[in-house]
Amino acid sequence: MRVVSVSCSYLKNCKKMILANQYLIVLTGRSVIILSKEKELIKQIDGLQYVYDGKLSPDGTKLLLISNGANFYMLSLESLEILWKSRLKEGKYCNLEGKGVWTLDGTRLCFIIFDQKTTQYKIRLYNALDPNDSYDETTLSKSHRIYEILTIPSQNAYVLLVQDILDIQFDLPSRPLKLLVYQSGISQEFVLHSKKGIPLGMDYQEYLNKLVIYTDEGTFSCNLNGDNISKISLDDSDRSSSLNPFAYYGMTQIKQIAVSQNGKYVLIASTYGFDVCDKNSGDVLFSKEY
C-alpha cells in the first residue's frame, strides 16, 4: 500500500470536504470551494453563513448545504450555482445545528430543528424543489435531544440518535443513548444498554453493516437495532490486543473511522493523527501525526 500526502492551500480553513462525482467540495462555513480531483480551483462561492455540513442528493446532481443557524442552501453540481437559499420561518429562535438529510426518494429535505422557545426538537420535511412551499412537521417528546439523523438507502431506513435532555439540564447521571429507527414504514426505539456519554456524531459503515457512534467516552459500533455493541476506543489496559487496530487509542479521541471500498483497510482520524490499519490483522500500515 502506498499513501501519498499532497499539499492543497484550499484546505486551509476547511471544516468538511465532500467527494461529489468529479469534484472535491470544501466547506469553510462562509464559502463553498469546488475543486477538481487534481485539486485545481473550479469555483468559489462566498457569502454563506455557518455552513459546515452538506448532503448529496440520491442522484448526485445537487448538494444540500446546512448551516448551524437558520439558513439552508441548494447547490447544483451541474451548473455549479446556488439554486436557492431558504431560512427557517422562526429565524434566530430556531436552528438546524447542521442536521439534515434528503429523503430516500430524493423529493424532500428532512431537517432536525431545535426550537429555543419551547426547548423541543422537531422533524420538518420541505419540498426539495421549492422550500417555500408548505411543509410537514412532527414535534418530538420534550425530553428528547436529537444528536444525529442518518438515511441508509441500502436498509431503506432513517436513524436518529437521541438522549434524554433532562439529564444535561439538571446534571443527572446520564442515561443510555437511544436509536429511533424508521424502516419500511415501521417506527422502533432501541436503547443502547451498555453505553452512556454525550454523543459527538454517528455514521453508517456500509462495508461493516454497522452504525459507528462517537461519544465523549469513546467510540463504538452496533447493529441498527442496537445489538452487538463493540467498543472501538479502548483503555490502556487493552493495548495488548494486537489483533485490534484501535488498541492504542485509549488516550485519544477518534473523530472518524471508515472502511476502504475494497474492505481491506480501516482508516482512522483522531486527535492524535491519521492512521491506516489492516482490517484483518489490526497492523498499523501508515501513521501520520498532526
N, C-alpha and C positions, 0 to 999 in steps of 0.2 A: 504494500500500500504506500502511495506517495501523497503527502499533504503539502500543498503549496500556499504560502502566505503572500497575498497581493495587496499592496497599499492602495487606498482609494480615499481621496480627500473629501468626497461627498458623504462619507460616513461619519464625518467629524461630530455632527450633532444628531446622529441617528438614534431614534428611540425604538424603532422597529423597521425591519426590512422584510418585504413580501416578494416572493417569486411568482410572477404572473406571466404565463406564456413566454414571450420573448423578452420580457422586461424584468429588471430589478427595481422595485419601488421602495424608496426610502422615506420614512415619515419622521419629521423632526418636531412636530407639534404645531409649528406655524407654516410649514411647507411640505409639499409632495415633490420629491425629486425622482424623476423617471430616468433610469439608466438602461443602456443595452447590456447584454450578457458580457460584453467586453469592458464594462464599467465606464462607458462613454456617456456623457450627458446628452439626453434627448430633449428633455423639457423639465422646467421647474415651475411649480405653481405656488405662489406665496399668498399670504393673507388669510390663512386658516387660523382657527382658534383651538388650541389644546387637542389637536388630533394626534393621538398616539396609537391608534389601532385601526385596522382595515380588514374587511372581509370580502373575498372574491365571490362573485355570483356563481351559481352552479354551472352556467355555460362559459364562464371565464371571460366574459366580454365587459364586465363592469366591476368596479371596486367601491364598496360602501365604506366611507370614511366616518369614523365615530369619535366624537370629542369626549373629553371628561366633563364638559359642561353641557349646554342645552342644544348645541348645533350638530347637524349631520349633513353629509355631502355625498353626491354620487359622481364618480369619475368614470368616464367612458374609456376603455382600453383600446378602442378603435380610433376615435378622434383625438384622444388624449386631452379632452376638455372636461371641465366640471359641468355636468348636465343640469344640476340644480343644487341649491342649498336650502335646508329647512331648519326649523327651530321648534323646540317644544313650546306649546302654547303657554305653559306655565312659566317660561323664561327662567329667571335666576332662582326660582323656588324649586325647580326640579333639575336633575342632572342625569346624564346617561352613564357616567363613570366608565365610559369606554366599552360598555357591554351591549352587544347587539349581534344578530346573525340574520342571514337570509333564511326564509322558509325553504323546506326541502324542494318544493316545486319552483322556487325562484321568482314567484309572483309577488311576495310580500316581504317586508322587513320586520323583524321581531326584536324589540328593544326591552331591556330591563331598565326601568325608570325609578329613581328614588325621589319621593316627594318629601321635601324638608318640612312642610307644614304638618303633614299627617304622620311623618316618620314611617311611611309604608312603602313597600315596593309594588310596582305594577308591571304587568306584561302587556305591551302595546304593539299592535300589528298595523303597519302602514302599507298602502299600495306602493309597490316599488317604482311604478311609473309616475305616480302623482302623490307625493306625501302630503299634499294639502287637501287631499280627498278625505272622506270620513275614515275613521279607524275603529278597530275593535280593541277592547281593553278588559283586563282582569286584574283585580286587586288581590294580592296575596294576604295571608294571615299577617296581622300586625307584628307578630313575634318573629317572623322570618326575615333574615337578612340574606340576600342573594349575592353570592360571590362570583359566580360564573355561569354562563349558559353556552352550550355547545349544540351544534347539529351534527349528527353522524349519519350521512346518507346510506352507508352500507348496512346500517342497522335500522334504517327508517325511524330514527329516534331523535328526540330533543332531551338534553340532560341539563338539569340545574343543580348547582352545588349550593346548599343553604345551611344556615345555622341559626339558633335562637338568638335574636338580637338583644334580648334582655340580659343575657349572660355578660355582655360587654357593658351595657348601660349601668348595671348595678354591681359590677365586679364580682359576679358569682362564679363558682367553678365552671369552666367551660364544658359544654355538653358535646356529645359526638356530632360529627357532621352528618348531613343527610343528603341523599340523592333523590331528586324528583325526576322521574323518567316518564316521558310521554312517548309511547311507542305504538304505532299502528292503531291509534285511536284509544289506547288504554293508558290511564294515568296510574303510576305506582310510586310509593315512597319507600326508600330503603335507608336504614340507619347504619352508619359505619361504626359498628360497636367498639372496635378496638382503637379508634383514633380520635384524639382531641387536638385542639390547637386552632390558630387563626389561619385560614387559607390564604395563599398568595396567588393561586392560579390553578387551572386544570386544563388538560388536553387529552386527546384520544389518540393512541398509537395503533394505527391500522394493522401493522405487522405483528403486534403483540395481542391485538384484540382486547386491549386494556385501557382503562382510564388511568391517567397519571395525575395525582393531586399533590400540589406543592403547598406546604404549610410552614409556619414558623418553628414547628417541632420536628421537621423532617419531610421527606418525600416518599410517597408510597403509590402502589398501583392496585387496582381491583377490577373486578368484572362490573358490568353495567348494573347488576343487582347488588353491588356492594360486597360480594363474596370474594374469597381467595385474596384477601388483603396481603400484600407483600411489601415490607418496608424496603425502601431503596437507600435512604440516607442512614448510615449505620454509625453506632457508637464506636469509640476507640477499642473497646473490648472485642469487637468483631473483626478487627483488622486481619486476623489470622485466616479469614476465609478467602483463600487465594482464588477460588472459583467465582467470586462475586466481583464484578467490575466496579462496584461502588464502595468497596470495603474501606478505602482510606478517606472517605468524605465526611467522617464524623465531626470534624471541626469546621466544615464549610457548609454553605447553603447552596443547594442545587437550584439553579434558576430555570433550566430547561434540559430535557433529555429527548432524544429521538433515535429511532432505529433506521438505519440506511435502507434504501429501497431493495437492495439485494438480501437484506436480512442478516448480513454478516457482522455489522458493526453497531455499537451503541455510541452515540455522540452525547457528550455531557458538557453543559455550560454551567459554571458555578461561580461563587465569589472568589474561588481560587484561580480559575482559568478555564481553559478549554481542553478536553481530553477525548480521544477516540479509543474505544476498547473493543476487543474481540468479544462478540456476543456469547460465544460458547465457552471459551476458556477463561474469560474475565481479564486477560492480559491487557495492560495499557500499551497501545501501539504508538500513540502520539500524545504529547502533552505540551501545553504552552501556557505559561503564567501570564497574567495581565500585568 
